[in-house]
């Protein structure tokens, strides 16, 4: 019943499809407008010849998705079929309230949709570091806040490929040195 070991979740335009294209062999449609991804895209990430993980790019989630807003239920049902959720957070986005507002909105939608979905193992990618500047979120504060929640986080640039190797190693370590909960 599992569709993929890793499910990429986050707001529209956070860089999920770009990340999928950089860490796997997938070639998803990538554009600079919301909801470019309307169905999950799958890719295979490899480490050496014998270690493989399937990664699913889940279409963007918005506030109210758990109540069917947008295509929420269609998107959320795919998340049930993954083992680990990899939140993709746009570090250049400026939320109105907190450093991790968009992360918490997505997390709440997961909880509101189904307790089993919210209970899955989770990690966070702090994306678009190639565009990061002092006017954006303080990466150290974001990582500390996530660490306080018990979450590993990895700053990356999916576009340029910087720091993606660290993320890939962490994902393989998670699956091959202790299987995440289903």
N, C-alpha and C positions, 0 to 999 in steps of 0.2 A: 504494500500500500504506500510505501515511501516513494515520493517523487524525486527527492534530492536530499542529500545529507545537509546541505547548507541552503537556507533561503535568505535572499537579500531583501530587506524591508526598509521602508522609509518614505519620506514625502516624495511627490513627483519632482523630478529634476535634481535629485540629490546626487545622481551619478551612478545609480545602480547598474544600468545597462553598460555604461563605459567600464565600470569595474568588472562586470562579467566578461566583457570582451578582452580585458587585459589579463585576467587570471585564468581564463579557460580558452578553449578553441571556438567558442560561440561567436557569432557575428550578428548580434541583435541590431535592430534599427535604433539609431541614436540621433536625437534632435534636441533643439533647445526650447521645446515647448512641452507643457505638462501633458501627461498621459500618452506619451509616444508608445509606451509599452501597454498593450491591451490584453495580452495573454502572457503567461509565464514563458520565459525563454530559458532553456537549459544549456549548460556547458559542462565540460569535464575538465577538471584541474588535475594535473599529474605531478608526482614527485618521483623521479626515477622511473623505472619501468613497471614497478609493481604496485605503486600506491596511487589510487585515483579517488577523487571525490566529485560527486555531481553537485553543481551549484545552480539554483533556480533564481532568476531575476523575477521577483513578484512585482506586478504593476503597483504604482505609487498609491499609498494610503493617505487619506485626508481625515480631518476631524469629522466624526459622524459615520465613518465607514462601517462600524459595527451595527449601525442602524440602517444600513443600506444606502447611505449617501454616496453619490457617485456610483461606482460599480463595486462598492465595498464588499458585499457578501461574495461576489464572484471572485474577488481578489483574496479575501481572507480564507476561503475554503482551501486554497492551494497551500497556505502556510501550515495547515494541519498535517500536510504530507511531507514535511521537512523535519529534520532532527535538531538542527541548530539554527537560530535566527541571528543573522548578521545585520544589525542596524547600520544603515549608511546615512550619516549626518553631514549636511552641507555646512562646512565651517565658515562660509562667507555669508550665510543667511543671517539676518539680524532680527531675532525674535523680539516681540514686544515685552515679554515678561522675564524670562530667565535664560541663562546660557544654553540650557538644554530643552527649551520649550517644545520644539518639534519632536525630539526624542520621546518626551513624556506624553505628548499627544498620541503618537503611534503606539507607545506601550499601553496606554489606557484603552485604545481601540482594540488591541489584542486581548486585554483583560475583559473588556465588555463583550467581546465576541465569544470567547470560551476560555474558561479557567485553564484547561489543558494546553492551550496555545500559549498563554502567558507564562506557564510554568516551564516551557522549553528552555534549554540552555541558550544563553544569548551572549553576544560580543558586539562591539561597536567599532565602526570605521569612521574616523574623522576625515572626511574627504575634502577635496579641492584645496589641499595645502599649497598647491602651486599659485593660488590666488590669495593666499593668506597674507595679511598685513596687520599692523598694530591696530587698525580700526576695527578689526574683526574680533571674534571671541578669543579669550586667552586660553590657549591650548592646554597649558598646565592646570588651570582651574577646571577646565572641562574634564580632563583625565582624572583629576583628584575626585571630582564629584562622581564620576562613573566608578572609580575604584571604591569609593565609600558605599556604592550600591552593589559592590561585589562583581563588577563588570570589567573585563579586560577591554582596552581600547587601543586602536592603532591609527595614528595620523598617516595619511597617504595622499598621493595624487594619482587618482585613477587615470587621468588624462595623460600625464607625463610618465607614469609608471614608477615614480619615486616611492620608496618604502614598501612596495607591494610584496617584495620577497619576504620581509618580516611577517606580513600578514599571512601569506601562504604557509610559511613554516608554522605559525601559531595554529592555523586551521588543521594542518596535518597532525601536529602534536596533540591537538584536542581529540581527534578521531582515532589516532593510532596508539596513543598512550593513555587511554581512558575514554571509553565511548560515551558521548553525551546521552542524556535521557531522551526517550522518544515521546 
